[in-house]
Amino acid sequence: MQPTTLDLFADTEPQPPRTEQIGEQSWWLRGFALPCVDPLLAALDRILSEAPLRHMMTPGGFSMSVATSSCGALGWITDRSGYRYSPVDPLSQQPWPAMPAAFSDLAQAAAAEAGFAGFTPDSCLINRYVPGAKMSLHQDKDEKDYAEPIVSLSLGLPATFLFGGFARADGTRRIPLLHGDMVIWGGVDRLRYHGVLPVKPGLHPRLGEQRLNLTFRCAGSSRRI
Protein backbone atom coordinates (compact mmCIF):
# COMPACT_ATOMS: atom_id res chain seq x y z
CA MET A 1 0.00 0.00 0.00
CA GLN A 2 1.42 3.39 -0.98
CA PRO A 3 1.89 5.99 1.81
CA THR A 4 -0.26 9.11 1.58
CA THR A 5 1.21 12.43 0.49
CA LEU A 6 0.97 13.64 4.09
CA ASP A 7 3.01 10.67 5.29
CA LEU A 8 5.63 11.32 2.62
CA PHE A 9 6.10 14.91 3.68
CA ALA A 10 6.21 14.18 7.42
CA ASP A 11 9.73 12.73 7.04
CA THR A 12 9.50 11.26 10.53
CA GLU A 13 10.78 7.86 9.45
CA PRO A 14 13.51 7.03 6.91
CA GLN A 15 12.04 5.93 3.61
CA PRO A 16 13.26 2.52 2.40
CA PRO A 17 15.50 2.84 -0.66
CA ARG A 18 13.55 2.40 -3.87
CA THR A 19 14.23 3.23 -7.51
CA GLU A 20 11.54 4.67 -9.76
CA GLN A 21 11.92 5.51 -13.43
CA ILE A 22 10.47 8.94 -14.26
CA GLY A 23 11.59 9.27 -17.90
CA GLU A 24 13.27 7.28 -20.63
CA GLN A 25 16.67 8.03 -19.07
CA SER A 26 15.61 9.59 -15.78
CA TRP A 27 15.44 8.04 -12.32
CA TRP A 28 14.26 8.89 -8.81
CA LEU A 29 16.40 7.09 -6.23
CA ARG A 30 14.46 7.27 -2.98
CA GLY A 31 16.61 7.24 0.13
CA PHE A 32 19.75 6.45 -1.88
CA ALA A 33 22.02 8.84 0.06
CA LEU A 34 20.78 8.04 3.58
CA PRO A 35 23.65 5.63 4.43
CA CYS A 36 26.25 8.36 3.82
CA VAL A 37 24.52 11.48 5.20
CA ASP A 38 26.98 11.96 8.09
CA PRO A 39 30.15 12.29 5.95
CA LEU A 40 28.20 14.39 3.43
CA LEU A 41 27.14 16.91 6.06
CA ALA A 42 30.62 17.04 7.62
CA ALA A 43 32.13 17.76 4.20
CA LEU A 44 29.43 20.33 3.46
CA ASP A 45 30.25 22.23 6.65
CA ARG A 46 33.87 22.49 5.60
CA ILE A 47 32.96 23.71 2.11
CA LEU A 48 30.59 26.40 3.35
CA SER A 49 33.15 27.67 5.85
CA GLU A 50 35.45 28.37 2.86
CA ALA A 51 32.81 29.44 0.33
CA PRO A 52 29.79 30.80 2.23
CA LEU A 53 26.30 30.74 0.78
CA ARG A 54 25.16 33.93 -0.92
CA HIS A 55 22.14 35.20 -2.89
CA MET A 56 23.34 35.81 -6.43
CA MET A 57 21.84 38.30 -8.88
CA THR A 58 20.18 37.13 -12.10
CA PRO A 59 20.92 38.81 -15.43
CA GLY A 60 17.55 40.51 -15.08
CA GLY A 61 18.63 42.17 -11.85
CA PHE A 62 16.67 40.00 -9.41
CA SER A 63 18.12 38.39 -6.29
CA MET A 64 17.70 34.62 -6.30
CA SER A 65 15.47 33.26 -3.52
CA VAL A 66 17.91 30.39 -3.00
CA ALA A 67 21.37 30.98 -1.53
CA THR A 68 24.18 29.29 -3.44
CA SER A 69 27.76 28.11 -3.26
CA SER A 70 29.86 25.57 -5.14
CA CYS A 71 32.75 23.17 -4.92
CA GLY A 72 34.88 21.43 -7.51
CA ALA A 73 36.98 22.73 -10.37
CA LEU A 74 34.13 24.92 -11.61
CA GLY A 75 31.37 26.75 -9.81
CA TRP A 76 28.12 28.02 -11.30
CA ILE A 77 27.56 31.76 -10.95
CA THR A 78 25.14 34.39 -12.15
CA ASP A 79 25.22 38.18 -12.27
CA ARG A 80 24.08 40.97 -14.56
CA SER A 81 26.42 39.70 -17.29
CA GLY A 82 24.81 36.23 -17.46
CA TYR A 83 24.93 32.63 -16.28
CA ARG A 84 28.24 30.77 -16.48
CA TYR A 85 30.81 28.56 -14.76
CA SER A 86 33.94 29.99 -13.18
CA PRO A 87 37.02 28.38 -11.60
CA VAL A 88 37.05 31.23 -9.05
CA ASP A 89 34.59 32.14 -6.30
CA PRO A 90 33.63 35.77 -7.05
CA LEU A 91 33.17 36.43 -3.33
CA SER A 92 36.71 35.48 -2.29
CA GLN A 93 38.47 35.63 -5.67
CA GLN A 94 39.95 32.24 -4.76
CA PRO A 95 39.40 28.83 -6.37
CA TRP A 96 36.31 27.02 -5.20
CA PRO A 97 36.87 24.37 -2.50
CA ALA A 98 37.87 20.98 -3.86
CA MET A 99 35.09 18.46 -4.24
CA PRO A 100 35.24 16.00 -1.32
CA ALA A 101 35.42 12.29 -1.99
CA ALA A 102 32.14 11.84 -0.08
CA PHE A 103 30.45 14.01 -2.74
CA SER A 104 32.05 12.57 -5.87
CA ASP A 105 31.74 8.95 -4.71
CA LEU A 106 28.02 9.36 -4.06
CA ALA A 107 27.43 11.13 -7.37
CA GLN A 108 29.28 8.41 -9.29
CA ALA A 109 27.35 5.64 -7.50
CA ALA A 110 23.99 7.30 -8.14
CA ALA A 111 24.80 7.92 -11.80
CA ALA A 112 25.86 4.30 -12.24
CA GLU A 113 22.61 3.15 -10.62
CA ALA A 114 20.76 5.18 -13.26
CA GLY A 115 22.80 3.70 -16.12
CA PHE A 116 25.49 6.38 -16.49
CA ALA A 117 28.65 4.55 -15.48
CA GLY A 118 31.88 6.56 -15.42
CA PHE A 119 30.30 9.86 -14.42
CA THR A 120 33.02 12.11 -12.95
CA PRO A 121 31.62 15.50 -11.88
CA ASP A 122 33.83 18.59 -11.92
CA SER A 123 31.21 20.86 -10.34
CA CYS A 124 28.77 20.70 -7.45
CA LEU A 125 26.26 23.52 -7.05
CA ILE A 126 24.94 23.90 -3.51
CA ASN A 127 21.52 25.55 -3.16
CA ARG A 128 19.93 26.40 0.18
CA TYR A 129 16.15 26.75 0.25
CA VAL A 130 14.36 28.26 3.24
CA PRO A 131 10.55 28.12 3.44
CA GLY A 132 9.12 30.05 0.50
CA ALA A 133 12.22 29.73 -1.68
CA LYS A 134 11.71 28.15 -5.10
CA MET A 135 13.35 27.48 -8.45
CA SER A 136 11.51 28.38 -11.64
CA LEU A 137 11.32 25.93 -14.53
CA HIS A 138 14.59 25.94 -16.45
CA GLN A 139 16.97 23.78 -18.46
CA ASP A 140 20.58 23.10 -17.46
CA LYS A 141 22.30 24.57 -20.52
CA ASP A 142 25.42 26.30 -19.17
CA GLU A 143 27.64 23.21 -19.36
CA LYS A 144 30.17 22.75 -22.15
CA ASP A 145 28.12 19.91 -23.62
CA TYR A 146 25.15 17.81 -22.63
CA ALA A 147 26.61 14.32 -22.89
CA GLU A 148 26.79 13.74 -19.13
CA PRO A 149 23.79 13.46 -16.79
CA ILE A 150 22.60 15.78 -14.07
CA VAL A 151 22.79 14.21 -10.59
CA SER A 152 20.76 15.93 -7.86
CA LEU A 153 20.67 15.24 -4.10
CA SER A 154 18.07 16.53 -1.62
CA LEU A 155 18.82 17.05 2.07
CA GLY A 156 16.69 18.53 4.82
CA LEU A 157 13.10 19.71 4.37
CA PRO A 158 10.90 18.02 1.77
CA ALA A 159 10.39 19.71 -1.58
CA THR A 160 8.21 19.22 -4.63
CA PHE A 161 10.43 18.74 -7.68
CA LEU A 162 8.86 19.61 -11.02
CA PHE A 163 10.01 17.43 -13.91
CA GLY A 164 8.76 18.63 -17.25
CA GLY A 165 9.24 18.24 -20.97
CA PHE A 166 11.36 19.96 -23.58
CA ALA A 167 9.34 23.18 -23.71
CA ARG A 168 8.53 25.40 -20.74
CA ALA A 169 4.81 25.09 -21.43
CA ASP A 170 4.84 21.28 -21.29
CA GLY A 171 3.14 19.60 -18.37
CA THR A 172 5.21 18.65 -15.32
CA ARG A 173 5.28 15.71 -12.97
CA ARG A 174 5.38 16.59 -9.27
CA ILE A 175 7.89 14.48 -7.36
CA PRO A 176 7.89 14.74 -3.52
CA LEU A 177 11.58 14.63 -2.61
CA LEU A 178 12.65 13.72 0.91
CA HIS A 179 15.94 13.87 2.80
CA GLY A 180 18.39 11.51 1.06
CA ASP A 181 16.51 11.25 -2.24
CA MET A 182 18.35 11.66 -5.54
CA VAL A 183 17.19 12.40 -9.09
CA ILE A 184 19.30 11.66 -12.16
CA TRP A 185 18.46 12.61 -15.73
CA GLY A 186 20.56 12.44 -18.87
CA GLY A 187 20.74 11.10 -22.41
CA VAL A 188 17.52 11.85 -24.27
CA ASP A 189 16.12 13.51 -21.11
CA ARG A 190 19.12 15.76 -20.47
CA LEU A 191 17.41 19.03 -21.51
CA ARG A 192 14.08 18.53 -19.79
CA TYR A 193 12.72 21.53 -17.94
CA HIS A 194 12.70 21.19 -14.17
CA GLY A 195 12.17 23.31 -11.07
CA VAL A 196 11.12 23.36 -7.42
CA LEU A 197 7.86 24.63 -5.93
CA PRO A 198 8.12 26.97 -2.91
CA VAL A 199 9.41 24.97 0.05
CA LYS A 200 6.82 24.62 2.80
CA PRO A 201 7.59 25.62 6.42
CA GLY A 202 8.89 22.80 8.55
CA LEU A 203 11.64 21.64 10.88
CA HIS A 204 13.92 18.85 9.74
CA PRO A 205 15.50 16.89 12.64
CA ARG A 206 19.02 17.20 11.20
CA LEU A 207 19.00 20.43 9.18
CA GLY A 208 16.28 22.56 10.75
CA GLU A 209 14.29 25.03 8.64
CA GLN A 210 16.04 24.49 5.34
CA ARG A 211 16.44 22.27 2.34
CA LEU A 212 19.86 21.78 0.76
CA ASN A 213 20.17 20.63 -2.83
CA LEU A 214 23.49 19.45 -4.24
CA THR A 215 23.63 19.22 -8.03
CA PHE A 216 26.58 17.43 -9.62
CA ARG A 217 27.55 18.16 -13.22
CA CYS A 218 30.34 17.74 -15.73
CA ALA A 219 30.52 21.43 -16.58
CA GLY A 220 33.81 21.77 -18.39
CA SER A 221 34.36 18.59 -20.33
CA SER A 222 32.83 15.26 -21.26
CA ARG A 223 34.21 11.84 -22.14
CA ARG A 224 31.04 10.65 -23.88
CA ILE A 225 30.47 10.78 -27.63
N, C-alpha and C positions, 0 to 999 in steps of 0.2 A: 504494500500500500504506500503510495507516495505521500510525503509529509505536506502539510498545507503551507501556503506562502508565509503565513504568520510564523509557523515553526521554523521555516528556513531562515527568516530574518531575525529570529531570537538569538541565534548563535550561542545558545547556552551549552550545547553539547557538540563535540567535534563531529563533523560529518564524515562518514566512511568514504574512503577514496573510491571514486567511480569516474569512468571516462564516458563522455557523451559527444558524439559527432554533431556539429552544428552547421557544417557546410561540407562541400566536396573535399576540401583540404583544410578543414578547421575543426578544432577540438576544444572541449571544455573539460579540464581535468580537475574534478572536485576533490579538494583536500590533498592535492598532490604534494604541496610544500609543507604540510603540517609536521612531518618528522624532522625537518631541519629549520624550524622557526627560530630556535634559540641562537644558533650561529648566524643566521641571517640578520636578526635584530642587533646582535653585538657588532657585526660588520657595518650595519647601517648607522649605528651611533658614531662609529669612527669616521665614516664618510661625511656625515652631516656636521661633525665638529670641524672638519677641514673646509667643506664647501656648504655653508648654511643654505637652508631653503630661502627662496625669495620669490616675490610676485613679479614676473616679467611682464613687459609691455608688448602688446600685439602690434603689428604694422599699422593697424587702424587707430592706435593710440589708446587702447583700452587695457586696463590691468587685468591679468588673468585671475580667475577666482581660485585656481589651485596655485599652491606654492611649489616651486620646482628646484631641483638640483640634479647633478649627474655624477657618474663615475665612469671610468674607462678611458680609452684613448681619445674619444670624441664625446662632447656633450652637446645636447640640443639646446639652442637658445633662440629667443625671439626679441626683437626690438622694432623701432620704427623703420629700420632698413629691411626687415624681412625675417623669415624663418630659415635656420641653417644649423649646421654642426660646426663646432669649434674645438680645437685641442686645448683651449685656454678658458678658464672660468673668468667671465668678464668682471665679476665682483672682486676677485683677488689678483687677477692678471697672472695667475699661476696655472700650471697644468691641472686638469681635474684629478681627483684621487684615483689611484689604480683600482681596477675592478677586483674585488676580493674573490678568492677561490670559491667561497660559499655561494656567491652570486653566479659565477660562470658555470660551476658544476651543476647547479640546479637548472639553469637555463638550458644547458646542453642535454640534461636528462629529460626535461619536459619536451624539448624539441624532438628528441629521438622517439619518445613515446607517441608523438603525433606524426611520425613518419619522416622527420627531417634530421636524419643522422648527420653528424659532422658540423652542426651549427656552432660557430665560435663568435660570440658577440664582442664587438669592440666599443659598445656604448650601452649604458643603462640610464634611462631617464627616471628620476624619482619624483613623483607627484604626490603632494599632500592635500587631501580633501578634508575640510571641516564641514559640519552640517550646512547645507545650502550650496556648497561648491559643486560645480558640474563641468562637463566637457562636451561641447557641441559636436555634432556629427562632422567627421572629417576623415580624410584618407592620409595614411602615412606615406608621404611622397618626397620627403627631404633627403632620403638616403641616396647613395650613389647609384644603386640599381635595386631592383625589386626581386632578386633571385632568392634571397633568404627570407625566412618567416619572421613574423613578429611574435614575441613571447612575452606574455603579460602576467604579472603576479599581483594578487590582491591580499592586503594585510589590514587588519583592524576592522572598522565598521563595515557592515554590508553595503553593497551598492548594486544598482541596476545597470548592467552593461547593455548598451544598444548595439546590435550587430545587424547591419543593413546590407544593401546591395551595392551596385556599382554606380548608382546615381543618388544624389542626396535625397531626392524625392521618393526613392524606393521605400517600401515597408521595412520595418526593423523587427527583429526578435528581441524580447526582453529577457535577459539572463541574470538571475539573482546571485551575484557573486558573494561568497563568504570568505572569511579569514582562511588563507591557505589555498584558495582556488587559483587555477591558472587557465588562461585562454591562449591558444596558439592558432594563428592563421597564416597561410602562405600559399605558394603555387598559384593555382587559378583564383584563389580567394584573396590574394595578397593586397589588392587595392579596394577591398570592401570598405564602405563607410562604417564608422563605429563611433560611439560616444558613451557618456555616462550621465544618467539623470541626476538631479540634485540629491546629494547624500542626505538621508534623514537623520534627525537628532538621535543620539544613542550614546552608550558608554560601553566600549569594548573592554573586557577584563585585562587585556595585555597592553592595549594602545590608547585607551581612553576615548576621547571625543574626536577621533580622526580615522580616516582611511588612508593608507599608503599604497600607492600603485607603482610597481617597478616594471618598466618596459625595456626589454632587451632587444637590441637590433644589431645588425651588421651595417653600419652607417657608411663606412669608408671604402669597403671592398667586398667582393664576393668570390667564392671559389666555384659556384655553380654556373652551368652553361644553359 
